[in-house]
Amino acid sequence: MTKEEAQAAYDTILTGWITQGPKVQEFEEKFASYTGASYAVAVSNCTTALHLAMIVAGVSTGDEVICPSMSYIATANAIKYVGAVPVFAEVLPETYNLDPVDVQRKITQKTKAILIVHQIGLPADIDAFAALCQKNNLILIEDAACAIGSAYKGKKIGSHSDLVCFSFHPRKVISTGDGGMITTSRKDFYKRLKLLRQHGMSISDRVRHEAKSLVFEDHVEVGYNYRMTDIQAAVGIKQLDKLDWIVSERRKIAMAYNNAFSEIPFLQLPFENDGYFSNYQSYCVYLKRSSPLSRNDLMQLLLDSGIASRRGVMNAHRETAYAKDAEGLSLPISEDLQDNTIILPLFIPMGKDEINYVIDTLIGALKSNVASEAI
């Protein structure tokens, strides 16, 4: 973020309208236009977006929703919020995204929806899951928390399905401090999402404020306080203006990493097949079993050199909150990826010296633990 975002927040504060007003509407319209969606609804974060998506999709107590365990725990939590059961399926080792074959195996009479995740910015195979949903009369929901600016078969993520949920958390490609967005092609979903995010209120504050005669609101169903502020939206508008440039710059850094690490036999690099366009929300490398260093030892060596990395994407079924529900569940690919992947620094602006320092330090750490001729 720059002074532009700070100025936008400042200007919005001085208007006197600081929550869910004209800036939120502007942000929604611009976001829908950018993604190619018919509608966009701004909310407080991606977790609340997923919760509302479950509600409008009709997911309720006793239903099953198939999703990856290998995702931030909010993915599974949103299913739990409506009383449904997350059914964890396996991911593909190259992409970290759901495996359509394993998902098909786990469809039962109780299955209501499939919740796919575009992990670390790389789109999942949307067409494969859309076909599964059509065949089995299921709802497809996309957790696109990491996928702003990514594309699948020439179309931006956000335009393929009826419910696509985005995040504006600071670790994402663009941010509003925190916040989320839901895109949809269905007008009925759009109307109900707007209703639910503001306590089920029949008339928005803005409509009531701008009315020339008395208007009284009705709360037509139990809703939630999932609003976005105008201050956040003003920042989001500025961030959205930069999104294509940000993605372009992130991809340059990712390509620099790819070029530098391509000859290292111990590393599996990010995978991007034809028709898939990643925003590289994260750059994740997998340490093969032949690596002279364990994942944790390599992370510690990087940290000793002043480089903060992150472990691979978590598995929800291994967390205490899900341990009882997932007792006996084995997802060997997901577990292996969590245990042996490292997310390397990738941010804007990241200077050439910083990029080269990460590259040289990682390669140096591996070289120092194996004979040079092996590399």
Salt bridges, closest charged atoms under 4 A:
GLU4 OE1 - LYS242 NZ 3.78
GLU5 OE2 - LYS242 NZ 2.84
GLU26 OE1 - LYS23 NZ 3.35
GLU26 OE2 - LYS30 NZ 2.85
GLU28 OE2 - ARG197 NH1 2.62
ASP102 OD1 - ARG105 NH2 3.12
ASP102 OD2 - LYS106 NZ 3.48
ASP127 OD2 - LYS153 NZ 2.84
GLU142 OE1 - HIS118 NE2 2.69
ASP188 OD2 - ARG186 NH2 2.63
ASP205 OD1 - ARG208 NH2 3.03
ASP205 OD2 - ARG227 NH1 3.94
GLU210 OE2 - ARG206 NE 3.08
GLU217 OE1 - ARG208 NH1 3.14
GLU221 OE1 - ARG192 NH2 2.86
GLU249 OE2 - LYS252 NZ 3.05
GLU272 OE2 - ARG251 NH1 2.76
ASP325 OD2 - LYS80 NZ 2.50
GLU335 OE2 - HIS317 NE2 2.80
ASP336 OD1 - ARG289 NH2 4.00
ASP339 OD1 - ARG318 NH1 2.94
